[in-house]
């Protein structure tokens, strides 16, 4: 699968402090570093065989499904396979709902996992990854989508040494045509979850930016 990377975006982070770090390594740079961790890096990729000058697979879709009460979790340190909120809507639900609303705003209709959706949206946190390439099937959780569980299998290579939020759009409609495989056609990486200030607010900003820089995610 061939993916094209979008430009690497530093959200509202001025370039001057970055250059200063390179030239003034001996100075006290705590303020500059503090500015850098306020916002997240947002990177998006799409499958060029599905989205190109002659076609956009999103125009063939109408429906999608997404789980809103859990976020997938893949870690080299922990055995948990999903994250849930505590007593309040702390992180999982606001982030998942924003992803849902962003897809709805692109003209698609949300349906139940059992309603044969055209594509599925996975939201996952990757924890402490340096290099990882595999097919991952998160453990079963009541209510997960059929097949291999509600979250579709990940077939990806990740480079990360911190906390990364990953959103994936997986083609369900063309499962048979793709050799009985679920094909990831779009993904977004946002991080660092652990270093950023005001995790919830900055994550919401990053999710909004990911869809903003992916205008091809549209039914029309």
Secondary structure, 3 states (H helix, E strand, C coil): CCEEECCCEECCCCHHHHHHHHHCCCCCCHHHHHHHCCCCEEEEEEECCCECCCCEHHHHCCEEEECCCCEEEEECCCCCCEECCCCCCCCHHHHHHHHHHHHHHCCCEECCHHHCCCEEEEEEEEECCCCEEEEECCCCCCCCCCCCCCCCCEEEEECCCCCEEEEEEEECCCCCCCCCCCEEEEEEEEECCCCCCCHHHHHHHHHHHHHHCCCCCCCC
